[in-house]
Amino acid sequence: MSNLVVVGVDGSATSLTAVAAVRRGAKLRVVHAEIPVKPRYLVPDPASGALVHEAAAHACGVAPGIAVTNAVVTGDVAYVLEAESRTADLIVVGSRGKGRVVGLLLGSTPVALAALSHCPVMTVSEEHRPSADAGPVVLGVDGSPDSAQAVDVAFAEAAQRRAELVAVHAWQSGGAADADPGSPAQRLAQAVADRAACCPDITVRRDLVRGKARDVLLEASKAAQLLVVGARGRGGVAGLVLGSVSQAVMTHAHCPVVTVRRTT
């Protein structure tokens, strides 16, 4: 683990909020992707350097002593950050970027990035305000390969934040979950059992809730400081870049969301 967090900034208030959400003790790299005015010509914008320096200064203000580097990189933002994700532990972006029309759902960059990234992706909304009573780390469990990968990320975040971990499994009778062996409670317990045994210092609570995963996780996010989900669930449609539940929580959750994609 490099302990490197990369934050993509674009000058919007949302991207500065994303900078403020970085975990303490990490090394921070602030990156701005600059798309050329013409495909064959690089036309640097003088304001880009000021933009990343402002974001870096903002990070130092909210996390004094943090090691910060910054860079302006030419190219499409999703692919610039995908390249950055190869050496990072976490990519952080605002859920809506500069120039987004008010009322639109999640911008295309976070969705594309979550489907491409080689490390977990955190999305932070402009409305996010850290609370003194920060609440637990909530983990969405559904038995999918991506969800299994998310378990390790959720435990690591809970340990770093010294927070309780709440593993949430939503189920509906008559759904695909009923075709799996074992009860929903057994599946939930099995999903976190090994990791919980290795992390005795983390308080783990299992929460089995009847309902749609989207609704259950959005409700759980109201009291959480972080929500961790797999990029695609068990019912994901082949060919989709991201599952519908993960897109919904990235858009509407009341706390920052970490989306985890299985990369091996």
C-alpha positions as CSV (number, residue, x, y, z in Angstrom):
1,M,0.0,0.0,0.0
2,S,1.4,3.3,-1.1
3,N,-0.9,5.4,1.1
4,L,-1.3,7.7,-1.8
5,V,-4.6,9.5,-2.3
6,V,-5.1,11.3,-5.7
7,V,-7.7,14.0,-5.8
8,G,-9.1,15.2,-9.1
9,V,-9.9,19.0,-9.1
10,D,-11.6,21.2,-11.6
11,G,-12.0,24.5,-9.8
12,S,-15.5,23.8,-8.6
13,A,-16.6,24.1,-5.0
14,T,-17.3,20.3,-5.1
15,S,-13.7,19.5,-6.0
16,L,-12.5,21.6,-3.0
17,T,-15.0,19.6,-0.8
18,A,-13.4,16.4,-2.2
19,V,-10.0,17.7,-1.2
20,A,-11.2,18.3,2.4
21,A,-12.5,14.7,2.5
22,V,-9.1,13.0,2.2
23,R,-8.1,10.8,5.0
24,R,-5.5,12.0,7.5
25,G,-2.0,10.5,7.3
26,A,-2.1,9.9,3.6
27,K,0.2,11.3,1.0
28,L,-1.9,13.6,-1.3
29,R,-1.5,14.3,-5.0
30,V,-3.8,17.0,-6.5
31,V,-4.4,16.6,-10.2
32,H,-6.1,18.7,-12.8
33,A,-6.8,17.3,-16.2
34,E,-6.7,19.9,-19.0
35,I,-8.3,19.1,-22.3
36,P,-6.5,20.7,-25.2
37,V,-8.4,23.4,-27.1
38,K,-7.4,21.6,-30.3
39,P,-6.5,17.9,-30.4
40,R,-3.1,18.4,-32.0
41,Y,-2.1,21.5,-30.0
42,L,-1.3,21.8,-26.3
43,V,-2.6,25.2,-25.2
44,P,-1.9,25.4,-21.4
45,D,-4.3,27.5,-19.4
46,P,-2.3,29.8,-17.0
47,A,-5.2,29.4,-14.5
48,S,-4.6,25.6,-14.2
49,G,-1.4,26.0,-12.1
50,A,-3.2,28.4,-9.8
51,L,-6.1,25.9,-9.5
52,V,-4.0,23.0,-8.3
53,H,-2.0,25.3,-5.9
54,E,-5.2,26.6,-4.4
55,A,-6.5,23.0,-3.9
56,A,-3.2,22.0,-2.3
57,A,-3.3,24.9,0.0
58,H,-6.9,24.0,1.0
59,A,-5.7,20.5,1.8
60,C,-3.0,21.8,4.1
61,G,-5.5,24.0,5.8
62,V,-7.8,21.1,6.7
63,A,-5.1,18.5,7.3
64,P,-2.0,20.4,8.6
65,G,1.3,18.5,8.0
66,I,-0.1,16.5,5.1
67,A,2.5,15.8,2.3
68,V,1.0,17.3,-0.9
69,T,2.2,17.3,-4.6
70,N,0.2,18.6,-7.5
71,A,0.2,18.3,-11.3
72,V,-1.6,19.6,-14.4
73,V,-2.0,16.8,-16.9
74,T,-3.2,17.1,-20.5
75,G,-6.0,14.7,-21.5
76,D,-9.5,13.5,-20.8
77,V,-10.2,13.6,-17.1
78,A,-11.4,10.0,-16.7
79,Y,-8.4,8.6,-18.5
80,V,-5.9,10.9,-16.7
81,L,-7.3,9.7,-13.4
82,E,-7.4,6.1,-14.6
83,A,-3.6,6.4,-15.2
84,E,-3.2,7.9,-11.8
85,S,-5.1,5.1,-10.2
86,R,-2.4,2.6,-11.2
87,T,-0.2,3.9,-8.3
88,A,-2.8,5.2,-5.9
89,D,-4.7,3.6,-3.0
90,L,-7.7,5.9,-3.5
91,I,-9.0,8.3,-6.1
92,V,-11.2,11.2,-4.8
93,V,-13.5,13.3,-7.0
94,G,-16.5,15.5,-6.6
95,S,-19.8,14.0,-7.6
96,R,-20.5,17.0,-9.8
97,G,-17.9,19.0,-11.6
98,K,-17.6,22.6,-12.8
99,G,-20.1,23.5,-15.4
100,R,-22.6,20.8,-14.5
101,V,-26.2,21.8,-14.9
102,V,-28.1,22.1,-11.7
103,G,-30.5,19.2,-11.3
104,L,-28.6,16.7,-13.4
105,L,-27.6,13.5,-11.8
106,L,-24.1,12.3,-11.3
107,G,-21.6,13.7,-13.8
108,S,-20.2,11.3,-16.4
109,T,-16.6,11.5,-15.0
110,P,-17.2,9.7,-11.7
111,V,-19.2,6.9,-13.4
112,A,-16.6,6.3,-16.1
113,L,-13.8,6.5,-13.5
114,A,-15.4,4.0,-11.2
115,A,-15.6,1.6,-14.1
116,L,-12.0,2.1,-15.2
117,S,-10.0,2.7,-12.0
118,H,-7.4,0.3,-10.7
119,C,-8.1,1.4,-7.1
120,P,-11.2,2.4,-5.1
121,V,-12.9,5.7,-6.1
122,M,-14.5,8.1,-3.6
123,T,-17.1,10.5,-4.7
124,V,-18.0,13.5,-2.5
125,S,-20.9,15.8,-2.9
126,E,-20.6,19.6,-2.4
127,E,-23.2,19.3,0.4
128,H,-20.9,17.0,2.5
129,R,-20.0,18.6,5.8
130,P,-17.9,16.4,8.2
131,S,-19.6,16.0,11.6
132,A,-18.0,15.9,15.0
133,D,-20.2,12.8,15.6
134,A,-19.0,11.2,12.3
135,G,-20.9,7.9,12.5
136,P,-20.0,4.5,11.3
137,V,-18.5,3.2,8.0
138,V,-21.3,1.4,6.2
139,L,-20.5,-1.6,3.9
140,G,-23.0,-2.8,1.4
141,V,-22.9,-6.6,1.1
142,D,-24.6,-8.5,-1.7
143,G,-22.3,-11.5,-2.3
144,S,-21.0,-10.2,-5.6
145,P,-17.2,-10.4,-6.5
146,D,-17.0,-6.6,-6.3
147,S,-18.8,-6.6,-2.9
148,A,-16.3,-9.1,-1.6
149,Q,-13.5,-6.8,-2.6
150,A,-15.2,-3.9,-0.9
151,V,-15.1,-5.8,2.4
152,D,-11.3,-5.3,2.7
153,V,-11.6,-1.6,1.8
154,A,-14.4,-1.0,4.3
155,F,-12.4,-2.7,7.1
156,A,-9.3,-0.6,6.2
157,E,-11.3,2.6,6.2
158,A,-13.0,1.7,9.6
159,A,-9.6,1.0,11.1
160,Q,-8.1,4.3,9.8
161,R,-11.0,6.3,11.0
162,R,-11.4,4.3,14.3
163,A,-15.0,3.9,13.5
164,E,-17.6,1.2,13.9
165,L,-18.3,-0.9,10.8
166,V,-21.9,-1.6,9.9
167,A,-22.3,-4.4,7.3
168,V,-25.7,-4.0,5.6
169,H,-27.4,-6.6,3.4
170,A,-30.7,-5.8,1.7
171,W,-32.9,-8.7,0.6
172,Q,-36.2,-9.2,-1.0
173,S,-38.2,-12.5,-0.8
174,G,-38.7,-14.1,-4.2
175,G,-35.7,-12.3,-5.6
176,A,-32.4,-13.7,-7.0
177,A,-31.0,-13.9,-3.4
178,D,-33.5,-16.7,-2.6
179,A,-31.8,-19.0,-5.2
180,D,-28.5,-18.9,-3.2
181,P,-27.8,-21.5,-0.5
182,G,-28.2,-20.3,3.1
183,S,-30.3,-17.6,4.6
184,P,-29.7,-13.9,4.1
185,A,-28.4,-13.7,7.6
186,Q,-25.9,-16.5,7.0
187,R,-24.7,-14.9,3.8
188,L,-24.2,-11.6,5.6
189,A,-22.3,-13.2,8.4
190,Q,-20.1,-15.2,6.0
191,A,-19.3,-12.1,4.0
192,V,-17.5,-10.4,6.9
193,A,-16.5,-13.3,9.2
194,D,-12.9,-13.8,8.0
195,R,-12.0,-10.1,8.0
196,A,-13.7,-9.5,11.3
197,A,-11.7,-12.3,12.9
198,C,-8.5,-10.6,11.7
199,C,-9.5,-7.2,13.0
200,P,-10.7,-7.7,16.6
201,D,-10.2,-4.0,17.4
202,I,-13.0,-3.0,14.9
203,T,-16.5,-3.2,16.2
204,V,-18.6,-4.9,13.6
205,R,-22.4,-4.7,13.4
206,R,-24.4,-6.7,10.9
207,D,-27.7,-5.2,9.7
208,L,-30.1,-7.4,7.7
209,V,-32.8,-5.2,6.1
210,R,-35.7,-6.2,3.9
211,G,-36.1,-3.9,1.0
212,K,-34.4,-2.7,-2.2
213,A,-30.7,-2.3,-2.0
214,R,-30.8,1.2,-3.3
215,D,-33.3,2.4,-0.7
216,V,-31.7,0.5,2.2
217,L,-28.2,1.9,1.5
218,L,-29.4,5.5,1.0
219,E,-31.2,5.3,4.3
220,A,-28.1,3.9,6.0
221,S,-25.9,6.7,4.5
222,K,-27.9,9.3,6.5
223,A,-26.0,8.3,9.7
224,A,-22.7,7.2,8.2
225,Q,-19.4,9.0,7.7
226,L,-18.7,6.8,4.7
227,L,-20.5,4.2,2.5
228,V,-18.5,1.5,0.7
229,V,-20.1,-0.5,-2.1
230,G,-19.0,-2.8,-4.9
231,A,-19.1,-1.4,-8.4
232,R,-21.5,-4.0,-9.7
233,G,-23.8,-6.3,-7.8
234,R,-24.9,-9.9,-8.5
235,G,-27.7,-8.8,-10.7
236,G,-25.6,-6.5,-12.8
237,V,-26.4,-6.6,-16.6
238,A,-23.5,-7.7,-18.7
239,G,-22.0,-4.8,-20.6
240,L,-23.0,-2.1,-18.2
241,V,-20.0,-0.1,-16.9
242,L,-21.4,0.3,-13.4
243,G,-24.3,-1.3,-11.5
244,S,-27.5,0.6,-11.0
245,V,-27.3,0.5,-7.2
246,S,-23.7,1.9,-7.1
247,Q,-24.7,4.7,-9.5
248,A,-27.7,5.5,-7.3
249,V,-25.7,5.8,-4.1
250,M,-22.9,7.7,-5.8
251,T,-25.6,10.2,-6.8
252,H,-27.9,10.4,-3.8
253,A,-26.0,9.2,-0.7
254,H,-25.8,11.6,2.3
255,C,-22.1,10.8,2.9
256,P,-19.0,10.2,0.7
257,V,-19.2,6.9,-1.2
258,V,-16.3,4.6,-2.0
259,T,-16.9,2.4,-5.0
260,V,-14.8,-0.7,-5.3
261,R,-14.2,-2.7,-8.5
262,R,-12.5,-6.1,-8.6
263,T,-9.3,-5.7,-10.6
264,T,-7.9,-9.2,-10.4
